[in-house]
């Protein structure tokens, strides 16, 4: 659900940035109405509870199971990493990250195909 100061994090595997964009980005019909992306459908996210301007996503050059390496370069990493490093155990290799800011995922779907919901945490000091 929409919640100021929170970020929800997913990790996954996908081949290219273009494929990730297509998986996550909303599309629009001929009337200008937004259509939820496959990511939103897969994880049962109500797109009205998010702002697409606050979605950050990236495909990394190499797979990793190190949360610090996976989130390197993301917004607020210096705040997020110390908060989650102690309790987030990444137990497989990933090459893609999706972060939705000002949104606290309600953990409706833990995993879908190549993506896993990891956690939600505050990105504020």
C-alpha positions in Angstrom: 0.0 0.0 0.0 1.1 3.6 -0.5 3.2 4.7 2.5 5.5 7.7 2.5 9.1 6.9 3.5 9.0 3.2 2.7 10.6 1.3 -0.1 9.8 -2.2 -1.3 12.5 -4.4 -2.9 12.3 -7.2 -5.3 15.3 -9.2 -6.8 15.2 -11.3 -9.9 16.8 -12.5 -13.0 16.2 -11.1 -16.5 18.4 -10.8 -19.6 18.3 -7.2 -20.5 17.3 -3.7 -19.2 14.8 -3.5 -22.1 13.1 -6.7 -20.9 13.0 -5.4 -17.4 11.4 -2.1 -18.5 8.8 -4.0 -20.5 8.1 -6.2 -17.4 7.7 -3.3 -15.0 6.5 -0.2 -16.9 2.9 0.6 -17.2 1.4 0.9 -20.7 -1.6 2.9 -21.9 -4.6 2.1 -24.1 -5.9 4.4 -26.8 -8.0 6.3 -24.3 -4.9 7.1 -22.2 -5.9 4.7 -19.4 -3.0 3.0 -17.8 -2.7 -0.8 -18.1 -0.9 -2.7 -15.3 2.4 -4.3 -16.3 3.1 -8.0 -15.9 5.1 -7.3 -12.7 2.1 -5.5 -11.1 -0.2 -8.4 -12.1 2.3 -11.1 -11.0 2.7 -9.6 -7.5 -1.0 -8.4 -7.1 0.0 -4.8 -6.8 -2.7 -2.1 -7.2 -1.0 0.3 -9.6 -3.2 3.1 -8.1 -1.1 2.7 -4.9 2.2 3.5 -6.6 3.7 6.4 -8.6 5.6 5.2 -11.6 8.0 8.1 -11.1 9.1 6.4 -7.8 10.0 3.1 -9.3 13.7 2.3 -9.7 14.9 -0.8 -11.6 18.2 -2.0 -13.0 19.9 -5.0 -14.5 23.4 -5.7 -13.3 26.3 -6.9 -15.4 27.0 -9.9 -13.1 24.7 -12.0 -10.8 25.3 -11.7 -7.1 24.0 -13.0 -3.8 25.4 -10.0 -1.9 22.6 -7.5 -1.0 25.2 -4.7 -0.9 26.3 -5.4 -4.5 22.8 -5.8 -5.7 21.6 -2.4 -4.3 24.8 -0.5 -5.1 24.0 2.8 -6.7 20.3 2.8 -5.8 18.7 5.8 -4.2 19.2 6.0 -0.5 21.5 3.0 -0.5 23.5 4.4 2.4 20.3 4.4 4.6 18.6 1.2 3.2 21.6 -1.2 3.4 22.5 -0.8 7.1 18.8 -1.3 7.9 18.3 -4.6 6.0 21.8 -6.1 6.0 21.2 -7.8 9.3 18.0 -9.6 8.4 17.9 -10.0 4.6 19.6 -13.2 3.6 19.9 -13.6 -0.1 20.4 -17.3 -0.9 20.5 -17.3 -4.6 22.1 -15.3 -7.4 20.3 -12.3 -8.9 21.0 -9.8 -11.6 18.0 -7.4 -11.4 16.5 -5.2 -8.8 13.2 -3.4 -8.6 12.5 -0.8 -5.9 9.2 1.0 -5.4 9.5 4.1 -3.1 6.6 5.4 -1.0 5.1 1.9 -1.1 4.9 -0.9 1.5 4.2 -4.2 -0.2 1.8 -6.3 1.7 3.6 -9.6 0.8 0.7 -11.0 -1.1 3.0 -13.0 -3.4 6.5 -13.9 -2.3 7.9 -15.2 -5.6 6.8 -15.3 -9.2 8.8 -16.9 -11.9 12.2 -15.2 -11.8 11.5 -12.5 -9.2 11.3 -12.6 -5.4 9.9 -10.0 -3.0 12.7 -9.4 -0.5 11.5 -6.8 2.1 10.0 -3.3 2.7 11.9 -0.8 4.9 12.1 2.9 5.6 14.5 4.9 3.4 14.4 7.8 5.8 17.0 8.5 8.5 
